[in-house]
Amino acid sequence: MYRFRDDEGRVIYVGKAKSLRSRLTSYFADLATLHPRTQTMVTTAAGVEWTVVGTEVEALQLEYSWIKEFDPRFNVKYRDDKSYPFLAVTLGEEFPRVQVMRGAKRKGTRYFGPYTHAWAIRETVDLLLRVFPVRTCSAGVFRRAEQIGRPCLLGYIDKCSAPCVGRISAETHRAFALDFCEFMAGRTQRFVRRLEQEMREAAAAQDYERAARRRDDVAALTRVMERSAVVLPDGTDADVFAMVEDELEAAVQVFHVRGGRVRGQRGWVVEKVEEVTTPDLVERLLQQVYGAAGEDAGGAEAVPREVLVPVEPPLVADVEAWLSGLRGSRVEVRVPRRGDKRALMETVSRNAGQALAMHKTRRAGDLTTRSKALREIQEALGLGEAPLRIECYDVSTIQGTHTVASMVVFEDGLPRKSEYRRFTIRGEGGGDGDGSSRGPDDASAIHEVISRRFRRHLRDRPEPGTEDGAGTEDDPSLGVDPATGRPRRFAYRPHLVVVDGGQPQVEAAARAMAELGVADVALCGLAKRLEEVWLPDEEYPVVLSRGSEGLYLLQQVRDEAHRFAITHHRQRRGKAMTASVLDSVPGLGPARRKALLAHFGSLRSLRAADVEEIARVRGIGPTLAGAVAAALGAEPGAPAIDTSTGEIID
């Protein structure tokens, strides 16, 4: 296993090879013979380090771990071609909930899918709730029902067993949730047989209403099963992958088949960052799809008995051994040659071809456009190199209160959200105005946040030759915490700093950087009024044409910083408003305020509660409960307060 690092210590590529000498020789050949992206990688790299492992299986595991940890920019990474919804059952909760989920998977939650559309999940759940009445409500709705002693509408129409009001125990409700999971996992026939038996018994006992309900339950389960087409008659559990590619990109589709039925579909599109063959692409795909299975509880269920691929990965026996270790039983990776499985593979391949065509249509010229935008910014600002890492700062405040700032990061023209940062402005000073206008106030905040950011940069990335972890100029771990192996938070130097504002904000940022001796970072500001680009010590702005890709990228960066700052400001202001409403209640200290909000979950739920409900909170007596209700407008004649604005509602 080997890793390339750039001159700032960041891991930019992870690979594995049986012979490191021959692999490095292939990289450091004549640049003209290399793939264009490989040329960029080799010229960006400043050092290489390696780790020896015992087997190919260990190499697969370590490569997956490194790619996940370091997110190297030159490795092939499969990205979902859209956000797929999953049907999730939160088995980690006391009362499991069925819901639609997207994004990263959570521990203690069982997932089914992915599905193409969220409405398909909701229709399926609606049919199954009459047989498996598991709760689907949010935590707030559940707590509210507990407090008032009345279930929601689903509880009244028998599509929820209403554990919130004690109709059934937590153990019985969990049993319903587990049966729901069993049915969704493909073990359907035992539930149908059980309901049919209950229907016959009820009919024999002349309980025709119960028999009719069981008949309708059987019909509901049958409709759910009919929606999942039988594609493999032998009840096979398999994932069927297909890939369509060109010189620059590849599209992948997978059908998840469980019990012979298609239970989910998913797709990815990958940019060929490195020069790889189709078998290598298949190996990286299996790493990404199944790598997380070894980290999650119950993740072994994500690995089926068969994995059908368009071409075998290199060293297929080692890949099978790795997957078998994740599943806990034998897994076969093979290419279907004939029969139903081959026909299904062709169907999946057609889907992959259509996905690649749609992707090309949506993102035609996307790589070229990003490169053009960075080149235009470089030329307009007179930079020596394209600004591959851009950081943008924005300030959000209302009349000088709850002032916050945001830092967003774009790399290669794309947002890198894991590196976003938020700042609470402390008023360290550094502004040159008296606060009489928005410009000086913003300038003072910009001066503070730029100073704090680059002080952290200088601290996290010490000068070469010091003894606190940086070592010498040849040390590849520069900017990396030696204790954890992870990048320090502010270690990386941006190529360009953008501030939201005009000349005052730019001058404040330039002064902050000069005070710290930061001279190797470009700086500009983007003013909203005419979208002018301001540079330090320049009397007139740089004006980019309205159709400029460079201007569009700067606007995108600025708008993202503004969105991120506004979100942080609203959160802080909302907390402050909540505290200010309850602060006016005599005898209500911090501990009791915390107890009230913990019990009711939100100020809205507390406002809706009556005096008796408030008095049941530990430490809150009847007199204090009456004062809280009066302050929140719950008592007749008391003023109501809008918590988002702090204004009295007439």
DRENRO-130293 format. One record per residue (C-alpha): x, y, z; residue in three letters; residue number from 1. Coordinates in steps of 0.1 Angstrom, whole numbers. Last residue first. Example, Ala and Ser with C-alpha at 12.3 -4.5 7.8 and 13.67 -1.06 7.14 Angstrom:
% DRENRO-130293
SITE    px    py    pz  aa   i
SITE   137   -11    71 SER   2
SITE   123   -45    78 ALA   1
END
This chain:
% DRENRO-130293
SITE    px    py    pz  aa   i
SITE  -519   411   190 ASP 650
SITE  -486   391   189 ILE 649
SITE  -459   407   209 ILE 648
SITE  -425   408   191 GLU 647
SITE  -394   386   199 GLY 646
SITE  -389   379   162 THR 645
SITE  -387   341   159 SER 644
SITE  -401   335   194 THR 643
SITE  -434   354   186 ASP 642
SITE  -447   364   220 ILE 641
SITE  -483   360   232 ALA 640
SITE  -496   386   257 PRO 639
SITE  -517   374   286 ALA 638
SITE  -554   379   285 GLY 637
SITE  -563   343   289 PRO 636
SITE  -534   322   302 GLU 635
SITE  -511   305   276 ALA 634
SITE  -493   336   266 GLY 633
SITE  -458   324   273 LEU 632
SITE  -453   346   303 ALA 631
SITE  -487   336   317 ALA 630
SITE  -479   299   313 ALA 629
SITE  -446   303   331 VAL 628
SITE  -461   323   360 ALA 627
SITE  -488   296   364 GLY 626
SITE  -462   269   365 ALA 625
SITE  -443   289   391 LEU 624
SITE  -474   289   413 THR 623
SITE  -482   253   407 PRO 622
SITE  -447   240   415 GLY 621
SITE  -419   233   390 ILE 620
SITE  -390   213   404 GLY 619
SITE  -399   181   384 ARG 618
SITE  -423   189   356 VAL 617
SITE  -458   180   366 ARG 616
SITE  -466   217   371 ALA 615
SITE  -462   224   334 ILE 614
SITE  -489   198   326 GLU 613
SITE  -512   214   353 GLU 612
SITE  -507   249   340 VAL 611
SITE  -516   240   304 ASP 610
SITE  -492   230   276 ALA 609
SITE  -493   247   241 ALA 608
SITE  -466   272   250 ARG 607
SITE  -443   243   262 LEU 606
SITE  -449   225   229 SER 605
SITE  -439   256   210 ARG 604
SITE  -409   262   232 LEU 603
SITE  -395   228   223 SER 602
SITE  -389   193   236 GLY 601
SITE  -415   194   264 PHE 600
SITE  -395   177   291 HIS 599
SITE  -360   189   281 ALA 598
SITE  -373   225   276 LEU 597
SITE  -388   225   311 LEU 596
SITE  -358   209   327 ALA 595
SITE  -334   234   311 LYS 594
SITE  -355   263   322 ARG 593
SITE  -355   248   357 ARG 592
SITE  -317   245   358 ALA 591
SITE  -312   281   344 PRO 590
SITE  -335   298   370 GLY 589
SITE  -372   304   369 LEU 588
SITE  -380   323   401 GLY 587
SITE  -395   353   384 PRO 586
SITE  -403   346   347 VAL 585
SITE  -387   372   324 SER 584
SITE  -358   349   316 ASP 583
SITE  -383   325   299 LEU 582
SITE  -389   348   269 VAL 581
SITE  -352   358   267 SER 580
SITE  -339   322   267 ALA 579
SITE  -361   313   237 THR 578
SITE  -350   344   219 MET 577
SITE  -313   336   225 ALA 576
SITE  -317   301   212 LYS 575
SITE  -335   314   181 GLY 574
SITE  -308   341   175 ARG 573
SITE  -280   315   177 ARG 572
SITE  -297   292   152 GLN 571
SITE  -307   320   129 ARG 570
SITE  -271   333   128 HIS 569
SITE  -257   298   120 HIS 568
SITE  -282   294    90 THR 567
SITE  -274   330    78 ILE 566
SITE  -237   323    78 ALA 565
SITE  -241   291    58 PHE 564
SITE  -263   308    32 ARG 563
SITE  -240   338    29 HIS 562
SITE  -210   315    24 ALA 561
SITE  -229   295    -3 GLU 560
SITE  -239   328   -20 ASP 559
SITE  -202   339   -21 ARG 558
SITE  -189   306   -35 VAL 557
SITE  -216   306   -62 GLN 556
SITE  -210   342   -70 GLN 555
SITE  -173   335   -74 LEU 554
SITE  -181   306   -97 LEU 553
SITE  -204   327  -118 TYR 552
SITE  -178   354  -121 LEU 551
SITE  -152   329  -134 GLY 550
SITE  -177   315  -158 GLU 549
SITE  -181   349  -173 SER 548
SITE  -215   358  -189 GLY 547
SITE  -219   390  -168 ARG 546
SITE  -184   401  -179 SER 545
SITE  -159   406  -151 LEU 544
SITE  -153   440  -136 VAL 543
SITE  -121   445  -115 VAL 542
SITE  -127   472   -90 PRO 541
SITE  -111   507   -89 TYR 540
SITE   -88   523   -63 GLU 539
SITE   -68   492   -57 GLU 538
SITE   -49   487   -24 ASP 537
SITE   -64   452   -19 PRO 536
SITE   -85   439   -48 LEU 535
SITE  -123   444   -53 TRP 534
SITE  -144   422   -77 VAL 533
SITE  -176   440   -87 GLU 532
SITE  -210   422   -86 GLU 531
SITE  -228   455   -91 LEU 530
SITE  -245   457   -57 ARG 529
SITE  -233   425   -41 LYS 528
SITE  -196   433   -38 ALA 527
SITE  -172   404   -43 LEU 526
SITE  -139   408   -24 GLY 525
SITE  -104   397   -32 CYS 524
SITE   -73   381   -16 LEU 523
SITE   -44   360   -28 ALA 522
SITE   -24   340    -2 VAL 521
SITE    14   341    -1 ASP 520
SITE    19   372    21 ALA 519
SITE     7   361    55 VAL 518
SITE    28   381    80 GLY 517
SITE     2   380   108 LEU 516
SITE    -4   418   107 GLU 515
SITE    -4   416    69 ALA 514
SITE   -32   390    69 MET 513
SITE   -54   412    92 ALA 512
SITE   -47   443    72 ARG 511
SITE   -57   425    40 ALA 510
SITE   -89   414    56 ALA 509
SITE   -98   449    67 ALA 508
SITE   -89   463    33 GLU 507
SITE  -111   437    16 VAL 506
SITE  -141   445    39 GLN 505
SITE  -137   483    33 PRO 504
SITE  -133   479    -5 GLN 503
SITE  -164   458   -11 GLY 502
SITE  -182   429     5 GLY 501
SITE  -184   391     9 ASP 500
SITE  -148   381    14 VAL 499
SITE  -128   358   -10 VAL 498
SITE   -95   342     0 VAL 497
SITE   -76   326   -28 LEU 496
SITE   -49   298   -29 HIS 495
SITE   -59   286     5 PRO 494
SITE   -33   273    29 ARG 493
SITE   -40   240    46 TYR 492
SITE   -35   235    83 ALA 491
SITE   -68   249    96 PHE 490
SITE   -83   217   110 ARG 489
SITE   -52   196   113 ARG 488
SITE   -53   167    89 PRO 487
SITE   -57   132   105 ARG 486
SITE   -28   109   114 GLY 485
SITE   -42   108   150 THR 484
SITE   -11   115   171 ALA 483
SITE    11   129   143 PRO 482
SITE   -16   156   135 ASP 481
SITE   -10   164    98 VAL 480
SITE     0   198    84 GLY 479
SITE    34   186    74 LEU 478
SITE    34   147    75 SER 477
SITE    56   144    45 PRO 476
SITE    87   156    63 ASP 475
SITE   112   167    37 ASP 474
SITE   109   203    47 GLU 473
SITE   119   193    82 THR 472
SITE    99   182   113 GLY 471
SITE    64   195   115 ALA 470
SITE    54   179   148 GLY 469
SITE    63   203   175 ASP 468
SITE   101   205   171 GLU 467
SITE   105   233   146 THR 466
SITE   125   228   114 GLY 465
SITE    98   237    89 PRO 464
SITE    74   264   102 GLU 463
SITE    44   252   121 PRO 462
SITE    12   242   103 ARG 461
SITE   -15   241   130 ASP 460
SITE    -3   273   147 ARG 459
SITE     2   293   115 LEU 458
SITE   -32   282   102 HIS 457
SITE   -49   288   135 ARG 456
SITE   -35   324   135 ARG 455
SITE   -47   325    99 PHE 454
SITE   -83   317   108 ARG 453
SITE   -84   339   139 ARG 452
SITE   -71   370   120 SER 451
SITE   -95   364    91 ILE 450
SITE  -124   362   116 VAL 449
SITE  -114   393   135 GLU 448
SITE  -107   415   104 HIS 447
SITE  -140   404    88 ILE 446
SITE  -159   413   120 ALA 445
SITE  -143   448   121 SER 444
SITE  -150   453    84 ALA 443
SITE  -186   442    89 ASP 442
SITE  -190   469   115 ASP 441
SITE  -171   494    94 PRO 440
SITE  -194   488    63 GLY 439
SITE  -227   486    81 ARG 438
SITE  -226   522    93 SER 437
SITE  -221   541   125 SER 436
SITE  -199   514   140 GLY 435
SITE  -171   539   148 ASP 434
SITE  -149   527   121 GLY 433
SITE  -113   513   117 ASP 432
SITE  -120   477   127 GLY 431
SITE   -93   457   145 GLY 430
SITE  -113   448   175 GLY 429
SITE  -116   414   193 GLU 428
SITE  -154   417   191 GLY 427
SITE  -162   381   200 ARG 426
SITE  -176   371   166 ILE 425
SITE  -189   335   167 THR 424
SITE  -172   316   139 PHE 423
SITE  -184   288   117 ARG 422
SITE  -163   264    96 ARG 421
SITE  -168   245    63 TYR 420
SITE  -141   218    57 GLU 419
SITE  -164   188    55 SER 418
SITE  -185   208    30 LYS 417
SITE  -160   207     2 ARG 416
SITE  -179   227   -25 PRO 415
SITE  -167   222   -61 LEU 414
SITE  -146   244   -83 GLY 413
SITE  -114   223   -79 ASP 412
SITE  -118   228   -42 GLU 411
SITE  -144   252   -27 PHE 410
SITE  -143   260    10 VAL 409
SITE  -168   279    31 VAL 408
SITE  -160   301    61 MET 407
SITE  -189   316    80 SER 406
SITE  -193   346   104 ALA 405
SITE  -214   353   134 VAL 404
SITE  -228   385   150 THR 403
SITE  -255   378   176 HIS 402
SITE  -263   416   178 THR 401
SITE  -248   444   157 GLY 400
SITE  -281   457   144 GLN 399
SITE  -289   422   130 ILE 398
SITE  -258   401   121 THR 397
SITE  -243   378    95 SER 396
SITE  -207   380    82 VAL 395
SITE  -193   362    52 ASP 394
SITE  -160   345    44 TYR 393
SITE  -150   326    12 CYS 392
SITE  -121   301     9 GLU 391
SITE  -109   290   -25 ILE 390
SITE   -87   260   -31 ARG 389
SITE   -77   252   -67 LEU 388
SITE   -69   289   -73 PRO 387
SITE   -52   286  -108 ALA 386
SITE   -16   296  -106 GLU 385
SITE     5   328  -107 GLY 384
SITE   -25   350  -100 LEU 383
SITE   -33   382  -120 GLY 382
SITE   -68   386  -105 LEU 381
SITE   -86   384  -139 ALA 380
SITE   -62   358  -153 GLU 379
SITE   -65   334  -124 GLN 378
SITE  -103   340  -121 ILE 377
SITE  -107   331  -158 GLU 376
SITE   -86   300  -154 ARG 375
SITE  -107   288  -125 LEU 374
SITE  -139   293  -145 ALA 373
SITE  -124   275  -176 LYS 372
SITE  -114   245  -155 SER 371
SITE  -149   244  -140 ARG 370
SITE  -165   246  -174 THR 369
SITE  -143   219  -189 THR 368
SITE  -152   195  -161 LEU 367
SITE  -189   203  -166 ASP 366
SITE  -188   202  -204 GLY 365
SITE  -221   184  -206 ALA 364
SITE  -234   179  -171 ARG 363
SITE  -271   173  -176 ARG 362
SITE  -268   157  -211 THR 361
SITE  -238   136  -201 LYS 360
SITE  -256   124  -170 HIS 359
SITE  -287   114  -190 MET 358
SITE  -265    94  -214 ALA 357
SITE  -247    77  -185 LEU 356
SITE  -280    68  -169 ALA 355
SITE  -294    54  -201 GLN 354
SITE  -264    32  -205 GLY 353
SITE  -266    20  -169 ALA 352
SITE  -303    11  -173 ASN 351
SITE  -294    -9  -204 ARG 350
SITE  -268   -27  -184 SER 349
SITE  -293   -36  -157 VAL 348
SITE  -315   -52  -184 THR 347
SITE  -285   -70  -198 GLU 346
SITE  -276   -83  -163 MET 345
SITE  -312   -96  -159 LEU 344
SITE  -309  -116  -191 ALA 343
SITE  -276  -131  -179 ARG 342
SITE  -292  -140  -146 LYS 341
SITE  -321  -156  -164 ASP 340
SITE  -300  -179  -185 GLY 339
SITE  -264  -175  -198 ARG 338
SITE  -229  -163  -189 ARG 337
SITE  -233  -146  -156 PRO 336
SITE  -199  -130  -145 VAL 335
SITE  -189  -141  -110 ARG 334
SITE  -183  -131   -74 VAL 333
SITE  -194  -158   -49 GLU 332
SITE  -199  -151   -12 VAL 331
SITE  -193  -178    15 ARG 330
SITE  -204  -171    50 SER 329
SITE  -198  -145    77 GLY 328
SITE  -209  -116    54 ARG 327
SITE  -179   -94    59 LEU 326
SITE  -154  -122    59 GLY 325
SITE  -171  -137    28 SER 324
SITE  -167  -103    11 LEU 323
SITE  -129  -103    18 TRP 322
SITE  -125  -139     7 ALA 321
SITE  -145  -132   -25 GLU 320
SITE  -122  -102   -33 VAL 319
SITE   -92  -124   -27 ASP 318
SITE  -105  -150   -51 ALA 317
SITE  -112  -123   -77 VAL 316
SITE   -75  -114   -80 LEU 315
SITE   -83   -86  -105 PRO 314
SITE  -120   -79  -107 PRO 313
SITE  -143  -102  -128 GLU 312
SITE  -162   -84  -156 VAL 311
SITE  -198   -74  -159 PRO 310
SITE  -205   -83  -122 VAL 309
SITE  -229  -107  -104 LEU 308
SITE  -224  -107   -66 VAL 307
SITE  -240  -139   -51 GLU 306
SITE  -246  -148   -14 ARG 305
SITE  -256  -112    -6 PRO 304
SITE  -237   -86    14 VAL 303
SITE  -260   -60    30 ALA 302
SITE  -270   -85    56 GLU 301
SITE  -235   -84    70 ALA 300
SITE  -241   -47    80 GLY 299
SITE  -261   -59   110 GLY 298
SITE  -241   -36   132 ALA 297
SITE  -223   -12   109 ASP 296
SITE  -185   -11   102 GLU 295
SITE  -181   -43    81 GLY 294
SITE  -209   -33    58 ALA 293
SITE  -193     1    51 ALA 292
SITE  -169   -15    26 GLY 291
SITE  -196   -32     7 TYR 290
SITE  -205    -5   -19 VAL 289
SITE  -172    13   -19 GLN 288
SITE  -149   -18   -21 GLN 287
SITE  -172   -34   -47 LEU 286
SITE  -169    -3   -69 LEU 285
SITE  -131    -1   -65 ARG 284
SITE  -129   -38   -77 GLU 283
SITE  -152   -31  -106 VAL 282
SITE  -132    -1  -117 LEU 281
SITE  -100   -22  -116 ASP 280
SITE  -117   -48  -138 PRO 279
SITE  -127   -20  -162 THR 278
SITE   -91    -7  -165 THR 277
SITE   -78    24  -147 VAL 276
SITE   -60    56  -156 GLU 275
SITE   -68    79  -127 GLU 274
SITE   -95   105  -123 VAL 273
SITE  -120    85  -143 LYS 272
SITE  -150   104  -132 GLU 271
SITE  -176    81  -117 VAL 270
SITE  -214    80  -120 VAL 269
SITE  -234    58   -95 TRP 268
SITE  -268    41   -96 GLY 267
SITE  -291    23   -72 ARG 266
SITE  -320    -1   -74 GLN 265
SITE  -340   -19   -47 GLY 264
SITE  -359   -50   -38 ARG 263
SITE  -359   -68   -71 VAL 262
SITE  -375  -102   -63 ARG 261
SITE  -358  -137   -64 GLY 260
SITE  -358  -138   -26 GLY 259
SITE  -337  -107   -25 ARG 258
SITE  -324   -90   -57 VAL 257
SITE  -306   -57   -53 HIS 256
SITE  -303   -43   -89 PHE 255
SITE  -271   -23   -95 VAL 254
SITE  -263     5  -120 GLN 253
SITE  -229    19  -128 VAL 252
SITE  -220    48  -151 ALA 251
SITE  -185    55  -162 ALA 250
SITE  -166    87  -171 GLU 249
SITE  -138   101  -192 LEU 248
SITE  -129    76  -219 GLU 247
SITE  -163    60  -221 ASP 246
SITE  -182    37  -197 GLU 245
SITE  -212    15  -192 VAL 244
SITE  -213    -7  -161 MET 243
SITE  -236   -34  -148 ALA 242
SITE  -240   -48  -113 PHE 241
SITE  -264   -75  -101 VAL 240
SITE  -266   -80   -64 ASP 239
SITE  -279  -114   -54 ALA 238
SITE  -302  -134   -32 ASP 237
SITE  -318  -161   -54 THR 236
SITE  -353  -174   -48 GLY 235
SITE  -351  -199   -76 ASP 234
SITE  -374  -180  -100 PRO 233
SITE  -352  -150  -106 LEU 232
SITE  -369  -119  -118 VAL 231
SITE  -400  -119   -97 VAL 230
SITE  -413   -83   -99 ALA 229
SITE  -416   -64   -66 SER 228
SITE  -450   -45   -69 ARG 227
SITE  -468   -78   -67 GLU 226
SITE  -454   -84   -32 MET 225
SITE  -470   -52   -19 VAL 224
SITE  -503   -60   -35 ARG 223
SITE  -503   -95   -19 THR 222
SITE  -496   -81    15 LEU 221
SITE  -526   -58    11 ALA 220
SITE  -548   -86    -1 ALA 219
SITE  -538  -108    29 VAL 218
SITE  -548   -79    52 ASP 217
SITE  -581   -75    34 ASP 216
SITE  -589  -112    40 ARG 215
SITE  -578  -108    76 ARG 214
SITE  -602   -79    81 ARG 213
SITE  -630   -99    65 ALA 212
SITE  -624  -129    88 ALA 211
SITE  -625  -105   118 ARG 210
SITE  -659   -92   106 GLU 209
SITE  -671  -127    98 TYR 208
SITE  -666  -141   133 ASP 207
SITE  -686  -172   124 GLN 206
SITE  -662  -194   144 ALA 205
SITE  -653  -212   111 ALA 204
SITE  -649  -178    94 ALA 203
SITE  -625  -167   122 ALA 202
SITE  -605  -199   119 GLU 201
SITE  -603  -195    81 ARG 200
SITE  -591  -159    83 MET 199
SITE  -565  -168   110 GLU 198
SITE  -551  -195    87 GLN 197
SITE  -550  -170    58 GLU 196
SITE  -532  -145    80 LEU 195
SITE  -506  -171    91 ARG 194
SITE  -500  -183    55 ARG 193
SITE  -495  -147    43 VAL 192
SITE  -471  -140    71 PHE 191
SITE  -451  -172    65 ARG 190
SITE  -449  -164    28 GLN 189
SITE  -432  -131    31 THR 188
SITE  -396  -137    41 ARG 187
SITE  -383  -112    16 GLY 186
SITE  -364   -88    38 ALA 185
SITE  -394   -65    38 MET 184
SITE  -415   -92    55 PHE 183
SITE  -388   -98    82 GLU 182
SITE  -385   -61    88 CYS 181
SITE  -422   -57    94 PHE 180
SITE  -421   -87   117 ASP 179
SITE  -393   -70   137 LEU 178
SITE  -414   -38   139 ALA 177
SITE  -445   -57   151 PHE 176
SITE  -423   -75   177 ALA 175
SITE  -410   -41   188 ARG 174
SITE  -446   -29   194 HIS 173
SITE  -452   -60   216 THR 172
SITE  -421   -54   237 GLU 171
SITE  -429   -17   241 ALA 170
SITE  -463   -26   255 SER 169
SITE  -496   -20   237 ILE 168
SITE  -524     5   241 ARG 167
SITE  -501    26   263 GLY 166
SITE  -508    61   250 VAL 165
SITE  -476    64   229 CYS 164
SITE  -478    27   220 PRO 163
SITE  -505    37   196 ALA 162
SITE  -508     4   175 SER 161
SITE  -507    25   144 CYS 160
SITE  -527    20   112 LYS 159
SITE  -559    13   133 ASP 158
SITE  -579    43   121 ILE 157
SITE  -577    60   155 TYR 156
SITE  -540    54   160 GLY 155
SITE  -533    68   125 LEU 154
SITE  -552   100   135 LEU 153
SITE  -528   108   164 CYS 152
SITE  -531    92   198 PRO 151
SITE  -546   109   229 ARG 150
SITE  -531   110   264 GLY 149
SITE  -522   147   263 ILE 148
SITE  -485   142   273 GLN 147
SITE  -479   109   255 GLU 146
SITE  -495   123   223 ALA 145
SITE  -471   153   225 ARG 144
SITE  -441   130   230 ARG 143
SITE  -450   110   199 PHE 142
SITE  -456   141   178 VAL 141
SITE  -422   155   188 GLY 140
SITE  -404   122   182 ALA 139
SITE  -418   120   147 SER 138
SITE  -447    97   137 CYS 137
SITE  -444    64   118 THR 136
SITE  -455    40   146 ARG 135
SITE  -457     3   137 VAL 134
SITE  -491   -12   129 PRO 133
SITE  -478   -43   110 PHE 132
SITE  -509   -56    91 VAL 131
SITE  -527   -23    85 ARG 130
SITE  -493    -6    83 LEU 129
SITE  -482   -27    54 LEU 128
SITE  -504    -9    27 LEU 127
SITE  -494    26    39 ASP 126
SITE  -457    15    41 VAL 125
SITE  -457     4     4 THR 124
SITE  -474    36    -7 GLU 123
SITE  -449    57    13 ARG 122
SITE  -419    38    -1 ILE 121
SITE  -432    43   -37 ALA 120
SITE  -437    80   -29 TRP 119
SITE  -400    84   -20 ALA 118
SITE  -390    75   -56 HIS 117
SITE  -363    52   -70 THR 116
SITE  -360    30   -40 TYR 115
SITE  -329    21   -21 PRO 114
SITE  -340    -2    -7 GLY 113
SITE  -344   -14    28 PHE 112
SITE  -325    -1    58 TYR 111
SITE  -324   -12    95 ARG 110
SITE  -314    14   120 THR 109
SITE  -292     9   150 GLY 108
SITE  -263    28   136 LYS 107
SITE  -271    55   111 ARG 106
SITE  -268    55    73 LYS 105
SITE  -256    86    55 ALA 104
SITE  -281   103    32 GLY 103
SITE  -318    97    27 ARG 102
SITE  -345    83    50 MET 101
SITE  -382    75    47 VAL 100
SITE  -398    63    79 GLN  99
SITE  -408    34   101 VAL  98
SITE  -403    40   138 ARG  97
SITE  -391    17   166 PRO  96
SITE  -404    24   201 PHE  95
SITE  -374    21   225 GLU  94
SITE  -351    33   196 GLU  93
SITE  -322    14   181 GLY  92
SITE  -347    -5   158 LEU  91
SITE  -352    27   137 THR  90
SITE  -368    11   107 VAL  89
SITE  -357    27    74 ALA  88
SITE  -372    27    39 LEU  87
SITE  -344    42    18 PHE  86
SITE  -345    73    -5 PRO  85
SITE  -319    77   -33 TYR  84
SITE  -301   110   -38 SER  83
SITE  -290   112   -74 LYS  82
SITE  -261   100   -96 ASP  81
SITE  -246    86   -65 ASP  80
SITE  -209    92   -65 ARG  79
SITE  -183    66   -71 TYR  78
SITE  -148    77   -61 LYS  77
SITE  -117    71   -83 VAL  76
SITE   -87    83   -64 ASN  75
SITE   -71   117   -74 PHE  74
SITE   -87   139   -48 ARG  73
SITE   -78   117   -18 PRO  72
SITE  -107   114     7 ASP  71
SITE   -82   109    37 PHE  70
SITE  -103    87    60 GLU  69
SITE  -126    69    35 LYS  68
SITE   -98    64     9 ILE  67
SITE   -75    51    37 TRP  66
SITE  -101    27    51 SER  65
SITE  -109    13    17 TYR  64
SITE   -72     8     9 GLU  63
SITE   -67    -9    42 LEU  62
SITE   -94   -34    37 GLN  61
SITE   -84   -42     1 LEU  60
SITE   -47   -45    12 ALA  59
SITE   -57   -69    40 GLU  58
SITE   -75   -91    15 VAL  57
SITE   -44   -90    -8 GLU  56
SITE   -23  -104    20 THR  55
SITE     5   -96    44 GLY  54
SITE     6   -58    44 VAL  53
SITE    36   -35    38 VAL  52
SITE    29     2    42 THR  51
SITE    42    30    19 TRP  50
SITE    51    66    18 GLU  49
SITE    53    90   -12 VAL  48
SITE    64   126   -15 GLY  47
SITE    57   159   -32 ALA  46
SITE    28   150   -55 ALA  45
SITE    13   177   -76 THR  44
SITE    34   168  -107 THR  43
SITE    25   132  -104 VAL  42
SITE   -12   138   -99 MET  41
SITE   -15   163  -128 THR  40
SITE     2   138  -152 GLN  39
SITE   -21   111  -139 THR  38
SITE   -50   133  -148 ARG  37
SITE   -37   137  -184 PRO  36
SITE   -30   100  -188 HIS  35
SITE     8    95  -191 LEU  34
SITE    30    92  -222 THR  33
SITE    39   129  -223 ALA  32
SITE    50   128  -187 LEU  31
SITE    79   105  -196 ASP  30
SITE    80    78  -169 ALA  29
SITE    77    86  -132 PHE  28
SITE    43    68  -127 TYR  27
SITE    53    35  -144 SER  26
SITE    86    35  -124 THR  25
SITE    65    40   -92 LEU  24
SITE    45     8  -100 ARG  23
SITE    77   -12  -109 SER  22
SITE    94    -3   -76 ARG  21
SITE    62    -8   -55 LEU  20
SITE    59   -44   -66 SER  19
SITE    27   -61   -54 LYS  18
SITE     8   -28   -57 ALA  17
SITE   -17    -8   -38 LYS  16
SITE   -29    27   -42 GLY  15
SITE   -39    59   -24 VAL  14
SITE   -37    94   -39 TYR  13
SITE   -38   130   -27 ILE  12
SITE   -29   126     9 VAL  11
SITE   -24   162    22 ARG  10
SITE    11   170    36 GLY   9
SITE    13   205    24 GLU   8
SITE    37   197    -5 ASP   7
SITE    13   170   -18 ASP   6
SITE    12   135    -5 ARG   5
SITE    12   102   -24 PHE   4
SITE     2    71    -5 ARG   3
SITE    13    35    -9 TYR   2
SITE     0     0     0 MET   1
END
